[in-house]
Amino acid sequence: MKDRSDSKYKDILASSSGNESAYLSALGRLVKHPSVAIREPKGTVECARELEDMLREHGYEVMEYPIEGAPLVYAERGVGAKKTLLFYHHYDIQPEGDLALWESSPWKLDVRGDRAYGRGTSDDKAPIVSSIFAMDVIEKLLGELPVNVRFVVEGEEEAGSMGLPAFARKHADFLKADGCVWEGASGIPGSPAEVICGMKGDVYFELTSAGPPAFARTDVHSGEAAAVPNPAWRLVWALSTLKDENENILIDGFNDLVKPPAQEDLKVLKDYKGDIVQRLKSDYSLNRLVLDRSGVDLLTALYLRPVLSICGLTSGDQGTSDMTIIPSKARAKLDFRLVPDLTTESVHRLLKAHLEKRGFTDINVRMTTGYNPGKTPVSHPFVKMVHELAQEVSSPAPSSIVPMCGGSGPAYLFTAHAPMCMPLSYADIEGTNYHAPNENITIESIRYSIAYNATLAQRLADL
């Protein structure tokens, strides 16, 4: 076996070149399956089978955890190494949306210029391919794999990962590892980068206000508004008790469960190198951010504090004509982004109690989906090692550590068993249209991701 210390990132990057046709072919095998979570049971099952075949071709022992409509694929190559590297991915994808907006079929990989197009290319099928091929690269370079390798690839991430908790309970030993890479690692030389150490939780609610039983038949003439209760107003008044104009969440007992940010988390935010204010203003054409936040205050709000959003608000007349009515019902959709020690169940309980205490017993509260928060300490040796690699790759552009990202996922099921992080390059996101028509990924970024993951495996072995 070759001395691992002889293999630097630039050497591994050179070893990953010249194999573009192989990994594009593998990506095409996954993209051709319309593995839309829940909507396409046949597409998800066929994609799972394709992935299983691919992993076997690369030497893995492949297993399947049965979940109706979207089986979970898990695989392992145990080589007797002292360290184990775990990859989490998902093969399910977002719906294709309006086909008229696609320049090529979402279900056939189309290479145009330096980009490969198709639904799921950037989220999350190309990262799956990159992780698989990365282990081949480091094995070939060193003569054997430096770590044991495990994959957990689910088919319901875009729909709430409903079956994953049961898998995590039954196969907790499989999740024990010395490091977990979340949805792949990306690193574009010279591009700013982040190493994300966790994910906020998320819990989604639907609040419904309905009028008297007679309202089930029809809306009511607004001339009766002085006497007949208005469900839309009831809902608006209920919502107004949840948050004030300074973004403070007012739910009784809610903030008592919020764990204060650790000093080490605040320190890495103080050391954050990116210009996030300018990026957000540019991305969304904003003149100012909420509360004119900036610097550590903005980063803390984004990554370490809970957030409550109204995601949808529907009631009554939405047409072009003027209808003078009292709507028969009103509905709001809310989501809470959660930080330690908030949980989906505790927020559900507190929300219901808060509304009932204020007399809104007529407001129906239904929790739909949710994830608890999960994070790895920013001081963990695995995080430090990955950040050192990110600095090496992104230089001279800055690389920063982020305690948790604003988005959510089932990371909490993994952080209980293994240190987790998500290395992310800004350049790997720009122009990819993930979750939108013409989703794509640059061919160059696949090669960089392969080299990044391969180097990460080597350095974990030496950690």
N, C-alpha and C positions, 0 to 999 in steps of 0.2 A: 504494500500500500504506500502511495506517495505521501511524503510528509505534508500534513495539512497546512503547516505554517508557510509553505512555499506558494500557496495558492491565494492570490490577492483578488479583489473584486475585478480589476481590469483583466486579469488572466481568465477568470471565469466568464466574464462578458465576451471575451474573444472566443472561448470554447462554445458559447451559445449561438454563435453566428453560423450562417450557412445552412440552417435547418428549417428555414421559414416554410417551405412547402409542406413539411411534416406537421408542424403545429397548426398551420392554417387548415390542412386537411382534417386534423382532429377537431378543430373548432367548427368546421363545416358539418361534421357528423353530429354535433350537439345542436347547432343552430337550426338544422332542418326539422327539429321536433318542436311543435307549438306547445311547449310545456307551461302553459298559462295555469297558475295555481287555481285549483278547484274547477275552473270552467272547462278544462280540457283533460279529463281523466285519461283518455287514450294517449294524448300527447305526453303527459307527465310520465306515465308508465313506460312508454317507448323510449323516452329520453333516459329514464333510470336504467333501463336495460342496456342502452348504448353506452352509458357511462360505466356500467359494470363490466362490459366487454373491454372497454378501453383500459380500465384499471388492471384487469387480468392480463392484457397484452403487455403491460408494463411491470408485471411481476408481483402484483398484489393479491393477497388472499381477500376475496370480496364477499361480503355478507349483506343481507338486506333485512331491514326492520319493517315489517308490514304496517303500512298506514293506508287506509282506504283512499284510493285515487292517486296517491303521491308517495310511493315508498321511499324510505330513507336508506341511502346507500352508505355503508361504512366499510373501510378497507384498511389493510395493514401489511407492512413489510417489516417484520422483526428480524434484525440482523445481529442481535446480541450486543448492540451498542449500549453504552452507559446512559445515553440521553435519548429522549423520545420527542419528536416534533409532531405536533398535531395541526392539521389544516381543517378549518371550517369553511364550507362553501354551500351554495344552494344552486340547484339546476332549474328551479322554477323561475318564471319571468313575468313581467307585466304584460297585459294585453297589448295587441299591436296598435290599437287606436284606429284612426282614420286611414284606411289603406290608400286613399287618394293622395295623401301627403308623403307616402313612401316613394322614393325614386327607384327602388328595386324591391323584390319580394322580401318580407321580413323573415321568411322561412328558408332562404337560400343565401349562403354566405356570398357576398359580392365584393370583390376587391377592386376598388377604384382609387388609383393613385397610391398614396401611402396609407390608406385606411381600408379596413374590412368592415362591411356593413351587414347588419342583420339583428333581429331582436335577440337580446341577451348577450351580445358580443362584449359589452363593457360590464354588464351586471347580470349574471356573474359567470358566464361560460368561458370567456377568454382567461379570466383568472384561474379557473379550474385547470385548464390546459397548461397554463404557465406553471402552476404548482407541480403538476405531474411531470412535465418535461424538465423542470428544474432539478428534480431528484435524479433524473437520468444523467444530466450534465455533471452534477457533482460526483455521482458514482463513477462515471467514465473517467473523470479527471483524477480522482483519488484512487481508483481501483476497487472501491467498495463504498457503500453508503456509510457516512460517518455517524448517522443517527438512525434509530428506528423511526419509521414514518407511519402516521395514521391519517386517514381522511374520514371526515363526517360530512356528507353532502345531502342536505334535505331538499324536499320538493314542495315546501309550504311556506317559505320565508316571506314571500310577498303577500301571503294570506294570513299571517299571524303565527306560524310555527306551532299549530295546534298539537301535532303528534310528538314534537321534540321533547317536552317535559317527561313524558312516559319513557321515552328512550333513555334520557339522561338518568332517570331513576333506576332503570333496569341495567344499564351498562355504564354505571359510574366509573368502574375501573378502566374502561376504554378511554374515558376522557382525561385520565390522569397522565400528564405529560410535563416536560420541562419547559415547554413553550408552545403557545398556540397562535398561529397566524390566522387572522380573521378576514375571510373573503379575499385572500391573496395579498401579496405585497407588491407595491409599485415604487419605482424609483427612477426618475428621469434625470440623467446627469445635468447639472446646472439649473435645475428647477427647484423652487422652494418646496419643502416637504414637511409633513407632520407625522409624528408617531403617536397614535391615539390609543389610550390605555383602557378604554371601556366605552360603554354606551348608556345613555340615559334610558330609564324605563319609559314606558308609554302606556296609558290606559285611555280607552275611547268609550264615550258615553253618548247615548241618545236620550234627550229630554223631550217629552211630549206633553203638551197641554191641550186638553179637549174641553169643549163646551158641554152643556147639559145633554141628556140622551137624545133630545129632539134634533141636536146638531148633527147627529149621525146621518140624518136624511139630507140636510142641505145647510148652506150658509144662511145667515139671517140678515135682514134689511138693517142697515146701519142707523135708520131712523129709530130703532129700538135700543140704541147704544146706552141711553141713560138708565135703562133697566136691565138689559141682558149682559151678563159677563162676557168679556172679550178674551178668548184663549191666547191671542197674540200678546196682549198687554200683560196677561198673567205670566207668560214665559219671559217677556222682557224684564218685568219687575224681578222675577226670580233670578235671572242671569245677572242683573245689576248688583245682587248681593254677593256675588262670587269673587269679584276683583274690582279694585279701584283704578282711577285714572293714572296712578303711578305704578301700575303693574303689580301691586301687592295682592296676593291671594288672601282672601278674607274668610275662608272656610274655617269654622271653629275647630281648633285642635290640629289643623293641617301643619302649620309651621313648627309645632312642638315636635313633630316627627322628622323634621328636616335636620339631618346631621350637619353640623358646621363644617365648612371646607377644611381639609387638613392643611397645615402650614406648607408642607412640601408641594401640595397642589397649587397653592397661591404663588409659591416661588416660581414654579415652571411657567405660570401665566405671566409673571413679571418678566421672565426671560424670553417670552414669546417674541419671535423675530419678524413675523409677517405683518403687513399693513392691512389688518382685517377690516378697518373702517372703510378704507378706499375700495377694497375688493367688494364689500357688500353694497356700497353706494353705486359702484360701477355695474355690478351684476344686475341690480334691480332698479337702476336709474333713480336713485333716491337723493334728495337734497339733504336730508337729515335722517338719522336712525332714531329708533324709539328712545325717548327721554334724552336725546343727544348723547347717548352713551358712547364711550370711547375707552381705549386703553384697558387696564386690568378690570375696570368696572364692567365693560362690555364683555370681556372674555369670561369673567366670573358668571355673569348672567347667562351667557350662552352655554357654558360647560358645567357649571357647578350649582346652579339654582334651578328650582322647578319652574315650569312655565305652564300657563293655562291658555288655550286658544279656542275660539269659536271657529269650527271648521265648516259649518253650514248652518243656515238659518232660513227656514221656509214657512210661509203661511199665506193663505188667502190669494188675492188676485195678483198674478205676475204677468198678465197680458198687456197688450198695448191700449186696450180700452179702459175706461174708468168704471170700476164696479164698486158701488157703495154698499159694502157688506161688513158684517161681523164674521170673521172666518170661523169655520167649524172646528179647526184645530191649528196648532202651531208646533213646529218641531225644530230643535237645535241639536247640532252635533258638536261635541266638545272633545278635546284631548288634553291630557295632562302629561307633560314630560317630567319624569320622576328622577330624583336623585336619592342617594342613601339618606335615611332609612325608610323612605316611603315605599309602599307596596301597592299593587293594584287593588287588593282587597281592602286595605286600610283606607285608601282614597274613596273607594266605593261606599264604604260604611260612613265615612265622614261627610261625604257629599249628601247622602240621603238624610242623615241626621240634621245637617245644617239647614236644608230646605224645609224639613218637617218642623223644626223649631221655629221657623219664621212663618209658619202657616201655609206653606206650599205643599200640603199633602195631596193636592190634586195633580201635581206634576209627577208624571211617571219617569223614573230613572232606570235606564237599562244599560248595563255594561256590556260591550260587545267583544272587544279584544284587548289584550294587554301584555306587556312585558315588565318584569321588575328590573331595576337598574343593576348593572354589574360593572366592576372595574378592578384593575390590578394596580397596586401601589406604584407610583411613578418612580420610586426608588428601587424597584425590584431589579436584580442583576440582568434578567432577560430584557427588560425595557431599556436599561442602560446600554446593553450590547446592541440592540436594534437601533437605538438612537445614534450610537457611534457609527454604525453602518450608514444610516441615513445622512449623517453629516458628511461622510466620505463621498457618498454618491452625489449629493446635491451641491456640494461646494463648487463654486464660491457662493451660490445662493444659500439662504439660511435654512436650517432645519430646527423644528420646535417639537416639544412634547406637549400633548394635550391630555388632561386627565380623563375626560370623557367627551364623546362627540354629542352634538345636539340631536342626532338621529337615534333611532332605537332598534333593537333586535334582541335575539335570545342569548346575548352574551353572558347573562347572569348564570345560565346553566353550565357554562364552561369555566368562568372565573373561580368557581368554587373548587375546581380540580387542577387548574393549570394557569400560569401567568399568560395573559393574552395581550396582544397589541395588533394594531392595524396600521402598517406603514403606508403612507399615502403621499403621492406626488401631485401637486396642483396641475401640472401639465398633463397628467393622465386623465384629468376630468374635463378639461377645456374642449369644447366642441364635440363631445361624445354623444350628446343627446340621449343619455340613458333615461329610461321611462318615457321617451318621446319618439316620434317617427324618425326614421333614418339613424337609429342608434348605431354607433360605430366605435371602433378602437383603432389606434394607429398600430401598424405592424411593428414599428420600432418599439412601442411600449411593451408589446408582448415579449420581445427579446430582452428588454431591460428587466422586466418582471421575472423572467426565467433566471437571469443572472443574479438578481437580488435575492430570490428565494434560495438559490443554490448556495450563495455566500452565507446567508443566514443559517442554513443547516450546518455548514462547516464550522461557523463560529459558535453555534450552540454546543457543538461537540466539545469545543475547547473551553467553554465557559466555566 
